[in-house]
Amino acid sequence: MDTALVYTPALDSYDFGPGHPLRPERVKLAVHLLSDYGLTSTRDHSATSGLHPLPVTPADAESLLRVHDPAYVEAVMRASVDPGIPVGHGIGPGDTPAFAGMHEAAALIAGASWAGMRSLLAGEAQRVLAPAGGLHHAHRDRAAGFCVYNDAAVAIASALARDPHLRIAYIDIDAHHGDGVQEAFYAEPRVLTVSLHQDGRYLYPGTGSYRERGVGSGTGTTLNVPLPPYATPECYLLALDGVVAPAVRAYSPDILVTQNGADAHWSDPLTALGMTIPGYESIFARLVSLAEEVTSGRMLALGGGGYSWRTVVPRVWALLGASLLGVNLPDDLPHGWRTQLAHLGIEPLQSLRDDPAPSLDADTRELVLHDTSHVIDRLRADLGLE
């Protein structure tokens, strides 16, 4: 089957302004890098190579209301028409300011993620990349953390509405806890939510303890792996191999949804983790392999956070797209993309993977690994893996 890309320049309209850390250009630059590597196709699902395009339409009211309260959607629509009117619900000065056309832009992102999911359900694609998605902090009745509508939750809830017998696993590697998606399915046994993130004691939104395991019939279908500051790629792979993969295998989902925030990178201005670009490539290989093993390859990969938007996010998500396609990208960056960076005033990069992470002293590295291993051991005991 094919691998698809859900992207249109209209998605760039999700824009809080030039002073806001969430820049739409990061998605555009990632898609351009994929294109410059020759990985995008202009053809429909009959294409035999490359990421073929999927059409995008905004999520309709029925889809949004599966996840969000009517009063909240109405507030978003009012703020969208007149951003100067206070509407509450987390919209306003701060993380998630109102902007003209906000409802339409956020609904289009939700529609893009739902389009990717529909393609998987219809058997038109085996893997889908929706890089504008991953707005995982939006809650049922409020915006939060740069997120207006929770596209991941909309796509998952809409899939369950279409096929009540589906089982879906959601894996979130963003530096921030995937609290909005967890909230949406905390009591839902048909969805396993997994989040690897910087420990909430040190980072927004302050949630995501390993003690959060779901409620009611959803007890045991929430899994959090809080990582210590400076967690390295080694820590992530220990968590994936020791906890996440066994939990997903035991759950046996039909579809895997991943949120691939690039803000765990060591250079990110809003976080304090130690991921590298080669580390991300290793994670993506693990996730694609896991999908092949447990879902016959059916996988929806979303974007997410990432605030080193010029040089880090595009390279990370280009490697994500390549992993979905099963191709190995050459390390030399395409000339056209390096030229784009030069136009942005960035000293041109030469290498896709070159990423000299700051070295940790031996004591710090030992402490980080110790703290990571402690969390993994606790979770493995809870899951009965020991």
C-alpha positions in Angstrom: 0.0 0.0 0.0 0.9 3.7 -0.3 2.3 6.2 2.1 0.4 9.5 2.1 1.1 13.2 3.0 -1.7 15.4 4.3 -0.5 18.9 3.7 -1.8 22.1 1.9 -0.3 25.6 2.3 -3.7 26.6 3.7 -2.6 24.8 6.9 0.0 27.5 7.4 -2.9 29.8 8.4 -2.7 28.4 12.0 -0.5 31.3 13.0 -0.5 33.1 16.3 1.8 35.9 14.9 5.5 36.5 14.4 6.3 36.8 18.1 4.8 33.4 19.0 7.1 30.4 19.4 4.8 28.0 17.4 5.8 28.9 13.9 3.8 27.5 10.9 7.0 27.8 8.8 8.4 24.7 10.5 5.8 22.6 8.7 6.3 24.3 5.4 10.1 23.9 5.7 9.7 20.2 6.6 7.5 19.6 3.5 9.9 21.5 1.3 12.8 19.4 2.6 10.9 16.2 1.8 10.2 17.6 -1.6 13.8 18.6 -2.2 14.8 15.0 -1.3 12.4 13.8 -4.0 10.0 12.1 -1.5 6.8 13.8 -2.4 4.5 12.9 -5.2 2.0 15.1 -7.1 -0.1 12.1 -7.9 -3.1 10.6 -6.1 -3.1 7.3 -4.3 -2.3 5.4 -7.5 1.3 6.6 -7.0 3.8 3.8 -6.4 6.5 5.8 -4.8 6.8 8.9 -2.6 4.4 10.5 -0.3 1.2 10.9 -2.3 -1.1 13.9 -1.4 -4.4 13.5 0.3 -7.1 16.2 0.0 -7.9 18.3 3.0 -11.2 19.7 4.2 -12.0 21.3 7.6 -13.4 19.0 10.3 -17.1 19.5 10.5 -19.1 20.3 13.6 -20.0 16.7 14.2 -16.4 15.7 14.3 -15.3 18.5 16.5 -18.1 17.9 19.0 -17.0 14.3 19.5 -14.1 15.8 21.5 -15.1 19.4 22.4 -18.0 21.0 24.2 -20.5 23.1 22.0 -19.9 26.2 24.2 -16.2 25.9 23.6 -16.5 25.6 19.8 -18.9 28.6 19.8 -16.3 30.6 21.8 -13.6 29.7 19.3 -15.8 30.8 16.4 -16.6 34.1 18.2 -12.9 34.8 18.8 -12.1 33.9 15.3 -14.4 36.6 14.0 -13.4 39.3 16.5 -10.1 38.4 18.2 -10.4 41.4 20.5 -13.5 40.1 22.3 -12.8 38.2 25.5 -14.3 34.7 25.3 -12.6 32.8 28.0 -12.0 29.0 27.6 -8.2 29.5 27.6 -8.3 31.8 24.6 -6.6 35.2 25.0 -3.3 36.7 26.1 -0.7 34.1 26.9 0.0 30.8 25.3 -3.1 30.6 23.0 -4.1 34.1 21.8 -7.0 34.7 19.5 -6.4 35.5 15.8 -8.7 36.1 12.9 -9.7 32.9 11.2 -8.6 30.8 14.2 -11.6 28.5 14.0 -11.1 27.8 10.3 -7.4 27.2 10.7 -7.8 24.9 13.7 -10.7 23.0 12.0 -8.5 22.5 8.9 -5.7 20.9 11.0 -8.3 18.6 12.7 -9.7 17.8 9.2 -6.2 17.0 7.9 -5.6 14.4 10.7 -9.1 13.0 10.2 -8.4 12.7 6.5 -5.3 10.7 7.2 -7.2 8.4 9.5 -10.0 7.9 6.9 -7.4 6.9 4.3 -6.1 4.2 6.7 -9.6 3.0 7.4 -10.5 2.8 3.7 -7.3 0.9 2.9 -6.1 3.6 0.6 -2.9 4.2 2.5 -0.9 2.1 4.9 1.0 5.0 6.5 0.1 8.7 6.6 2.1 11.8 7.6 0.1 14.8 8.8 2.9 17.2 10.0 0.6 20.1 10.9 -1.2 17.9 13.4 -0.4 16.9 16.9 -2.1 19.7 18.9 -2.3 17.5 21.9 -3.0 20.1 24.7 -6.4 21.2 23.6 -9.0 20.1 26.2 -12.7 19.4 25.9 -13.7 22.9 27.0 -10.6 25.1 26.7 -7.5 25.9 24.6 -4.1 25.3 26.1 -0.4 25.2 25.2 -0.8 26.7 21.7 -3.6 24.2 20.9 -7.1 25.1 19.9 -8.7 21.9 18.6 -7.3 18.5 19.5 -6.8 17.0 16.1 -5.4 13.7 17.3 -8.4 13.2 19.6 -10.8 14.2 16.8 -9.3 11.7 14.4 -9.3 8.9 16.9 -12.8 9.6 18.2 -14.2 9.8 14.6 -12.5 6.5 13.8 -14.2 4.9 16.8 -17.5 6.3 15.7 -17.1 4.8 12.3 -16.0 1.4 13.6 -16.8 0.8 17.2 -14.7 -2.4 17.3 -11.4 -0.6 16.5 -8.6 -0.5 19.0 -6.1 2.3 18.6 -2.8 3.0 20.3 -1.5 6.5 20.6 2.2 7.1 21.3 3.3 10.7 22.0 7.0 11.5 22.1 6.6 15.3 22.4 8.6 16.9 25.2 5.3 17.9 26.8 2.8 15.5 28.3 0.0 14.7 25.9 -2.6 15.7 28.4 -5.5 16.6 26.1 -5.4 13.3 24.3 -5.1 11.4 27.6 -8.1 13.4 29.0 -10.2 12.5 26.0 -9.7 8.8 26.4 -9.0 8.4 30.1 -12.0 6.1 30.6 -12.0 4.6 27.1 -10.8 1.0 26.8 -10.6 1.1 23.0 -7.7 3.6 23.1 -4.3 3.1 24.7 -2.6 6.4 25.3 1.2 6.4 25.8 3.2 9.6 26.5 7.0 9.9 26.8 7.8 13.4 28.1 9.9 15.6 30.3 8.8 15.0 33.9 5.8 17.3 34.7 7.6 18.5 37.9 9.9 20.4 35.6 7.8 21.3 32.6 4.4 22.3 31.4 1.6 21.1 31.7 2.7 19.6 35.0 0.9 16.3 34.5 1.9 12.8 33.2 2.9 10.9 36.3 3.4 7.2 35.9 0.6 6.9 38.4 -1.9 8.2 35.9 -3.3 4.9 34.5 -6.9 5.6 33.4 -10.3 5.3 35.2 -13.3 3.0 35.1 -13.3 0.7 32.1 -10.2 2.6 30.8 -8.1 1.6 33.8 -4.7 0.4 32.5 -5.1 2.0 29.1 -3.1 5.1 30.0 0.7 4.8 30.2 3.0 7.7 31.0 6.8 7.6 31.0 8.1 10.8 32.6 11.7 11.4 31.8 14.3 13.4 33.7 15.8 16.6 32.3 18.7 16.0 29.9 17.2 12.5 29.0 19.3 11.2 26.1 18.4 9.1 23.1 19.6 6.1 25.1 16.9 6.9 27.7 14.2 7.1 25.0 15.2 3.7 23.5 15.3 2.1 26.9 11.7 3.3 27.5 10.5 2.2 24.0 12.1 -1.2 24.2 11.4 -1.8 27.9 7.9 -0.5 28.4 6.2 1.1 25.4 6.6 -1.7 22.8 5.6 -4.5 25.3 2.5 -2.5 26.3 1.5 -1.9 22.7 2.0 -5.5 21.8 -0.1 -6.7 24.7 -2.8 -4.2 23.8 -2.8 -5.4 20.1 -4.2 -2.3 18.4 -5.6 -2.1 14.9 -4.0 1.3 14.2 -1.1 3.2 15.6 -1.2 7.0 15.9 2.0 8.8 16.8 2.6 12.4 17.9 6.2 13.3 16.9 7.0 16.6 18.6 10.6 17.7 17.9 10.9 19.7 21.0 12.7 17.0 23.0 15.8 18.1 21.0 18.6 19.4 23.2 18.6 22.9 21.5 14.9 23.5 21.9 14.3 26.9 23.7 11.3 25.7 25.7 12.4 22.4 27.1 15.4 20.7 28.8 15.8 17.3 27.2 18.7 15.7 25.4 17.4 14.2 22.2 19.4 14.4 19.0 18.5 14.2 15.3 20.0 10.7 14.9 18.2 9.8 18.1 14.9 10.8 16.5 15.7 8.7 13.5 16.2 5.7 15.8 12.9 6.3 17.5 11.1 6.5 14.2 12.6 3.3 13.0 11.3 1.6 16.3 7.8 3.1 15.8 7.5 2.0 12.2 8.8 -1.5 13.0 6.3 -1.7 15.9 3.4 -0.7 13.5 4.5 -3.4 11.1 4.5 -5.9 13.9 1.2 -5.1 15.6 -1.1 -3.2 13.1 0.1 -4.6 9.7 1.8 -1.3 9.2 -1.3 1.0 9.6 0.1 4.2 11.1 -0.9 7.8 11.3 2.1 10.1 12.2 1.3 13.6 13.4 3.7 16.5 13.9 3.6 18.3 17.3 5.8 20.7 19.1 9.2 22.0 18.1 10.6 25.5 18.6 14.0 25.3 16.9 11.8 25.7 13.8 14.4 26.7 11.2 17.0 24.0 11.5 15.8 21.2 13.8 12.1 20.5 13.2 12.4 20.2 9.4 15.2 17.8 9.6 13.5 15.7 12.2 10.2 15.5 10.3 12.1 14.8 7.0 13.5 11.7 8.7 10.1 10.8 9.9 8.7 10.9 6.4 11.7 8.8 5.1 11.1 6.3 7.9 7.4 6.0 6.9 8.5 5.4 3.3 11.3 3.0 4.4 14.0 4.9 2.6 17.4 6.0 3.8 18.1 9.7 3.1 21.6 10.8 2.1 23.3 13.0 4.7 24.0 15.8 2.3 21.2 18.3 2.4 19.7 19.3 -0.9 21.0 22.6 -2.4 17.5 24.1 -2.8 16.7 23.7 0.9 20.0 25.1 2.0 19.3 28.1 -0.2 16.0 28.6 1.6 17.8 28.7 4.9 20.2 31.3 3.6 17.2 33.4 2.6 16.0 33.2 6.2 19.3 34.5 7.3 20.5 31.1 8.6 24.0 29.9 8.0 23.5 27.0 5.6 23.6 23.6 7.1 25.4 20.9 5.1 24.3 17.7 6.9 21.0 16.2 7.6 22.1 14.3 10.7 25.1 16.2 12.0 24.1 17.2 15.5 26.9 17.7 18.1 24.8 17.6 21.3 26.3 19.2 24.3 28.2 16.6 26.3 27.0 15.7 29.8 29.5 15.1 32.5 29.8 11.5 33.8 27.8 12.2 37.0 24.9 13.8 35.2 24.7 11.1 32.6 24.7 8.4 35.3 22.0 10.3 37.2 19.8 10.7 34.1 20.1 7.0 33.3 19.4 6.0 36.9 16.3 8.2 37.1 15.0 6.8 33.7 15.7 3.2 34.7 13.8 3.8 38.0 10.7 4.9 36.1 11.0 2.0 33.7 11.3 -0.5 36.5 8.2 0.9 38.2 6.2 0.7 35.0 7.4 -2.8 34.1 6.4 -4.0 37.6 2.9 -2.3 37.2 2.5 -4.0 33.8 3.6 -7.4 35.1 6.6 -7.5 32.8 9.0 -8.7 35.6 
